[in-house]
Amino acid sequence: MKFTLISDKIDTLTGMRLAGINGVFVNEKYALLDALNSACEDPEIGIILLTEHLSFMIPEEIHKIRIDKHMPIITIIPDRHGAQRADDYITNYIKQSIGIKI
């Protein structure tokens, strides 16, 4: 099982390559969808790392892949500028997922 990265930042891609993870640089929605579909079709790829900014471009497609496919796993990662999520992201996620406010 291999990792792959789909990134909108060259420095994130470079850092992951230094760690042994190959990937692609994209900055347009159509290129992102092509890269994601290619990664999903590759039977050797088990985990797709996707930068957070790109995940905001295609949330419906990511959700569909997560629901419909057993593999690969899509993991959203922040870039070097940090996470762009709201402070109560985890709390809201739990509330939306199971309907319980914590």
C-alpha positions in Angstrom: 0.0 0.0 0.0 1.3 3.4 -1.0 0.7 7.0 -0.1 0.2 9.8 -2.6 -0.1 13.5 -2.1 -2.3 16.0 -4.0 -1.1 19.4 -3.1 -1.6 23.0 -4.0 1.6 24.1 -2.4 5.0 23.2 -3.9 6.7 23.3 -0.4 4.3 20.7 0.9 4.9 18.5 -2.1 8.7 18.9 -1.7 8.6 18.1 2.0 6.5 15.0 1.4 8.9 13.9 -1.3 11.7 14.2 1.2 9.7 11.8 3.4 9.3 9.3 0.5 5.8 10.2 -0.5 5.2 11.0 -4.2 2.5 13.3 -5.4 1.3 15.9 -7.7 0.9 19.7 -7.7 -2.5 21.0 -8.8 -4.1 24.4 -8.6 -7.3 24.1 -10.6 -10.5 22.2 -9.8 -10.4 20.1 -13.0 -6.8 19.1 -12.5 -7.6 18.2 -8.9 -10.5 16.0 -10.0 -8.3 14.3 -12.6 -5.5 13.7 -10.0 -8.0 12.4 -7.4 -9.7 10.0 -9.9 -6.3 8.7 -11.1 -5.2 8.1 -7.5 -8.5 6.3 -6.7 -8.1 4.0 -9.7 -4.5 3.0 -8.8 -4.8 -0.3 -6.9 -1.4 0.3 -5.2 -2.5 3.5 -3.5 -4.1 3.0 -0.1 -4.0 6.5 1.3 -4.4 9.9 -0.5 -3.1 12.9 1.4 -5.0 16.0 0.3 -4.1 19.5 1.4 -6.9 21.3 3.3 -7.3 24.2 0.8 -7.9 21.7 -2.0 -10.4 19.8 0.1 -12.5 23.0 0.3 -12.8 23.0 -3.5 -14.5 19.5 -3.8 -16.2 18.5 -0.5 -19.0 16.6 -2.2 -16.6 14.5 -4.3 -14.5 13.7 -1.2 -17.6 12.7 0.7 -18.8 10.5 -2.1 -15.5 8.6 -2.3 -15.4 8.2 1.4 -18.9 6.7 1.4 -18.7 4.6 -1.8 -15.2 3.2 -1.7 -13.4 1.1 0.8 -10.0 2.1 -0.4 -8.2 4.5 -0.8 -8.5 6.5 2.4 -8.6 10.2 1.9 -6.8 12.2 4.6 -7.0 16.0 4.7 -3.7 17.6 5.9 -3.0 21.3 6.7 -0.2 23.0 4.9 2.7 24.9 6.5 0.4 27.8 7.2 -1.6 25.7 9.6 -5.2 24.5 9.8 -7.9 26.7 8.3 -10.7 25.1 10.3 -12.8 26.9 12.8 -11.9 26.4 16.5 -15.0 24.3 17.1 -14.5 22.1 14.1 -14.4 18.8 16.0 -17.4 19.7 18.1 -19.5 20.6 15.1 -18.3 17.4 13.3 -19.5 15.2 16.2 -22.8 17.1 16.3 -23.4 16.6 12.6 -22.3 13.0 12.6 -24.2 11.6 15.6 -26.6 14.5 16.6 -25.1 15.0 20.1 -23.9 18.4 21.3 -20.9 18.1 23.5 
